[in-house]
Amino acid sequence: MADFTAKNIMITGAAGGIGVGLCRHFLDAGARVLALDLDAGGLDRLKGAMDAGERLHVAAVDLTDLAAVRGVVDGFGAIDILINNAGAAAATALVNMTPEAWAHDLGINLTAAYHCVEAVKPAMMARGAGVIVNIGTVNAMTALGHPAYSAAKAGLISYTRSLAIEYGPLGIRANIICPGTVRTQAWNARAERNPEIFTSLRKWYPLRDFPDPSDIAKAAAFLAGDDARMITGVVLPVDAGLTAGNPVMAAELTLEKF
C-alpha cells in the first residue's frame, strides 16, 4: 500500500459504498481525509466505523453550492488530492425523465466535480502540485440506461481531459476511473426485486465477477500516488472487462464458447 502520510485528501460522496471504501483505504495509508456528503447521518456512521481520530473530518454539504464547498475547504486547509466520487441517478430511462431529474443528475455528477476542483485548485496551483481523481462509470462509455447520469459522467471524462492538458503545466494531474457494476448497498433494492441479478449479469463480464469498493480505492490510490506521476488524462475502466467487448455476442457470432 502506498504511503499517504501527511497528505490532505478530499473525498466526495464519502458516505456511499465506494466512498466508504475510499476513505478507509486512504486513512489506512496515513492520510488526513476530508469526507464530504449530503447525507449527515451517513457521515456520522462513517466516522463511527473508522478508527482515525482527528485525521478524519466530515462535513455535510451540498456540492452544487460552490460557496458552501469553498467554505468547507477553506476551513480544512490545502488539499493535496481530490477524489470526486459523488454521484447519483434519478431516472433510469428517457421515457421517465423530467427536467428536474435531468438537472439533478447533471448537477451532482458533473457540476459538483467542477465546484470541488474550483475550491481546491488555488492551493494546488500555488504550490505547483496536486492530483485529481474523478470517479465516473462505464455508462459514460456506452448506453447502459440512466441517460442523464450517463451524459453527465461522459461530460466528466471530457472535463478530466481538459484538466489534464490545461493544468498539467502547473503540476496538477487529473485522471478518471470508470467502474462497472460494484458490490455496494446501492444494489440492494435491485437484488430484492431480482435475487438472481448478479448471477444473470456475470455472463457480460469476462472475469465473471464484479469489483467491490476496495478495488476502486486501490485504483484511485495508484493514480493518486507517485508511481503514476507520468499518468494524466487517462480513462481507467475498473469493470471486470465489461468494456473490452461483448462475450455473449462474440459467442453467438463465432459459435464458440467464451
KEMARTOR-894370 format. One line per 8 residues: their letters; for each residue y, z negated, x negated of C-alpha. Coordinates in pm, 1 decimal, decimal comma. Example, Ala and Ser with C-alpha at 12.3 -4.5 7.8 and 13.67 -1.06 7.14 Angstrom:
% KEMARTOR-894370
as = -450,0/-780,0/-1230,0; -106,0/-714,0/-1367,0
//
This chain:
% KEMARTOR-894370
madftakn = 0,0/0,0/0,0; 344,0/96,7/-134,3; 579,9/-191,7/-202,8; 892,9/-202,2/13,6; 1016,4/-541,0/-103,4; 1396,9/-564,4/-88,0; 1418,2/-256,4/135,5; 1602,6/-274,7/466,2
imitgaag = 1414,9/-70,4/725,7; 1533,5/3,2/1078,3; 1261,6/89,6/1331,6; 1341,4/203,1/1685,2; 1102,8/185,6/1978,9; 970,5/-120,1/1798,6; 810,2/-288,0/2099,6; 577,5/2,4/2178,4
gigvglcr = 233,6/66,1/2033,7; 339,2/285,0/1741,7; 649,9/73,4/1689,1; 447,2/-245,6/1652,6; 220,9/-68,2/1404,4; 521,6/47,2/1203,1; 676,0/-299,8/1199,3; 350,6/-462,8/1092,8
hfldagar = 292,1/-215,9/808,6; 639,7/-240,8/658,3; 657,0/-617,2/696,8; 320,8/-646,5/523,0; 468,6/-429,7/246,4; 753,3/-676,6/191,1; 1036,8/-506,7/377,4; 1317,2/-662,7/574,8
vlaldlda = 1293,0/-500,0/919,4; 1549,0/-444,6/1192,8; 1345,5/-377,5/1508,3; 1527,6/-213,2/1799,1; 1408,5/-155,6/2154,2; 1549,8/-167,2/2505,4; 1264,5/-399,3/2607,9; 1382,8/-750,6/2521,1
ggldrlkg = 1056,3/-908,2/2637,5; 859,0/-670,0/2420,5; 1071,3/-761,8/2121,1; 1003,2/-1130,1/2187,4; 630,3/-1056,2/2187,5; 668,7/-855,3/1868,1; 842,9/-1142,0/1694,9; 576,9/-1385,3/1811,5
amdagerl = 299,2/-1160,0/1681,0; 446,9/-1117,4/1333,3; 439,8/-1384,8/1066,2; 751,3/-1256,3/890,5; 1009,3/-1531,2/924,3; 1362,9/-1416,7/858,0; 1250,8/-1076,8/733,9; 1215,7/-956,6/1095,2
hvaavdlt = 1529,8/-916,6/1303,1; 1510,8/-788,0/1660,4; 1780,7/-650,1/1886,6; 1759,3/-520,9/2242,8; 1991,8/-222,1/2250,7; 2043,4/99,6/2444,2; 2011,2/368,4/2176,4; 2206,1/615,0/2388,5
dlaavrgv = 2512,1/389,9/2333,8; 2642,6/478,9/1987,1; 2888,7/191,3/1970,9; 2613,3/-58,6/2051,0; 2384,9/85,2/1782,6; 2662,9/74,4/1524,8; 2736,4/-286,3/1614,6; 2375,6/-391,8/1556,4
vdgfgaid = 2354,3/-206,5/1224,3; 2684,6/-349,4/1102,6; 2560,2/-698,6/1180,9; 2234,4/-646,7/990,8; 2354,6/-468,9/677,5; 2299,3/-139,6/497,9; 1979,4/42,1/595,0; 1762,5/198,1/322,4
ilinnaga = 1506,3/360,2/553,1; 1549,2/464,5/916,1; 1244,2/532,5/1131,9; 1342,4/694,4/1460,6; 1037,1/613,3/1669,3; 1187,5/560,2/2016,4; 1057,3/797,8/2279,9; 968,3/824,6/2646,5
aaatalvn = 876,4/1087,9/2902,2; 999,8/1067,0/3260,8; 844,8/1380,1/3413,0; 504,4/1537,4/3346,1; 582,7/1891,3/3468,7; 876,3/2113,5/3561,3; 776,2/2101,4/3927,4; 870,4/1731,7/3945,1
mtpeawah = 1162,3/1748,0/3702,6; 1501,6/1618,1/3816,7; 1837,1/1643,2/3641,3; 1820,6/1268,0/3588,5; 1474,5/1288,2/3428,6; 1587,7/1575,1/3206,3; 1892,3/1381,3/3087,8; 1686,7/1066,3/3034,3
dlginlta = 1429,6/1239,0/2814,6; 1686,7/1423,0/2603,2; 1884,5/1102,2/2565,6; 1609,1/872,5/2439,3; 1412,8/1134,1/2242,4; 1693,8/1327,6/2071,3; 2042,3/1185,3/2122,1; 1922,7/834,7/2034,2
ayhcveav = 1796,2/959,4/1697,8; 2133,6/1119,7/1628,7; 2310,1/793,4/1714,0; 2087,4/595,2/1479,2; 2149,8/838,5/1194,3; 2523,5/819,7/1257,7; 2503,6/441,0/1236,3; 2312,6/424,9/907,2
kpammarg = 2433,0/729,3/715,7; 2768,9/594,8/587,6; 2592,2/333,8/372,4; 2328,0/586,0/263,6; 2596,1/834,2/161,8; 2793,0/567,9/-21,4; 2501,3/472,4/-245,6; 2359,5/825,7/-272,3
agvivnig = 2014,7/733,6/-141,3; 1833,1/697,5/188,6; 1529,1/805,4/384,9; 1499,1/912,9/747,8; 1156,3/944,7/909,8; 1160,6/1078,2/1263,4; 859,9/1039,5/1491,7; 807,1/1350,0/1702,1
tvnamtal = 498,6/1480,0/1880,1; 262,6/1776,1/1881,1; 420,9/1852,7/2219,7; 718,3/1980,1/2021,4; 496,7/2248,1/1865,7; 317,4/2381,4/2174,8; 319,1/2336,6/2552,8; 122,4/2025,2/2649,9
ghpaysaa = 315,2/1903,9/2953,7; 614,4/1667,4/2971,1; 861,5/1956,5/2928,4; 1186,2/1764,2/2881,8; 1024,7/1522,8/2635,9; 872,9/1818,9/2452,3; 1201,3/2009,4/2440,5; 1380,9/1702,5/2306,3
kaglisyt = 1120,1/1646,4/2035,0; 1135,9/2016,4/1943,1; 1508,0/1961,5/1900,8; 1425,1/1663,0/1680,5; 1230,3/1894,3/1447,8; 1532,8/2122,5/1413,8; 1764,2/1823,9/1367,5; 1536,4/1686,6/1094,1
rslaieyg = 1556,9/2013,7/903,6; 1934,8/2015,9/936,0; 1949,7/1662,0/798,3; 1731,3/1767,2/506,1; 1945,7/2060,1/397,8; 2286,6/1904,0/462,0; 2225,8/1555,2/325,7; 1973,7/1634,6/53,6
plgirani = 2253,2/1690,5/-199,0; 2369,9/1336,7/-117,8; 2031,4/1182,7/-198,8; 1909,3/1148,5/160,5; 1564,5/1274,9/258,7; 1454,5/1348,6/616,1; 1106,5/1431,3/748,1; 931,8/1422,8/1084,0
icpgtvrt = 581,1/1310,2/1180,7; 424,3/1472,4/1488,1; 139,6/1260,1/1624,7; -117,2/1388,1/1868,7; -294,7/1150,8/2105,0; -255,9/797,7/1966,8; -453,4/499,0/2092,4; -177,4/281,8/2240,1
qawnarae = -123,4/85,7/2560,0; 71,6/385,0/2695,1; -265,1/547,1/2765,4; -391,1/255,1/2973,7; -266,5/396,8/3304,7; -431,9/733,1/3239,3; -753,5/562,8/3135,5; -750,4/369,5/3463,3
rnpeifts = -721,1/698,8/3654,5; -988,1/864,0/3438,6; -1204,0/626,2/3232,3; -1359,1/930,0/3057,6; -1026,0/1071,9/2939,1; -1082,6/1003,6/2568,2; -1434,1/1143,3/2585,1; -1313,5/1461,3/2755,8
lrkwyplr = -1021,2/1505,5/2515,9; -1231,1/1477,1/2199,0; -1352,2/1837,1/2220,7; -999,3/1960,8/2147,3; -971,6/1764,2/1822,3; -1157,8/1891,8/1513,4; -1205,2/1536,2/1383,0; -1341,1/1428,5/1724,0
dfpdpsdi = -1129,5/1114,8/1704,6; -771,1/1000,0/1757,6; -526,0/821,5/1529,3; -418,4/467,7/1600,6; -71,7/324,6/1527,2; -170,9/221,5/1174,9; -241,5/586,6/1088,6; 111,1/683,2/1192,6
akaaafla = 252,8/387,9/997,7; 67,6/489,8/681,1; 205,1/843,4/706,9; 555,5/706,3/760,7; 519,8/475,4/460,8; 416,7/768,2/241,2; 717,2/975,8/348,8; 947,8/674,8/308,2
gddarmit = 819,6/584,2/-37,3; 886,4/703,3/-389,0; 566,4/912,2/-400,3; 737,8/1150,5/-155,0; 1064,9/1169,5/-348,2; 1049,5/1552,5/-359,2; 949,6/1593,7/5,3; 1216,9/1663,7/265,7
gvvlpvda = 1245,6/1876,3/578,1; 869,7/1856,4/638,5; 694,6/1853,0/976,3; 376,4/1648,4/930,4; 123,0/1651,3/1216,9; -96,1/1341,5/1231,3; -314,7/1477,0/1505,6; -682,6/1483,7/1401,7
gltagnpv = -649,8/1860,2/1354,7; -524,5/1945,7/1704,5; -254,9/2187,8/1584,5; -485,2/2352,9/1328,4; -643,7/2560,0/1601,6; -845,6/2557,7/1921,6; -1213,2/2481,5/1855,1; -1308,9/2525,0/2221,9
maaeltle = -1161,2/2876,2/2238,9; -1298,4/2960,3/1892,8; -1648,3/2866,7/2007,4; -1620,4/3081,6/2319,3; -1485,4/3378,7/2122,2; -1743,5/3368,7/1845,2; -2039,4/3230,7/2041,4; -2079,9/2982,3/1759,4
kf = -2082,3/2604,4/1768,9; -1761,3/2438,3/1647,1
//
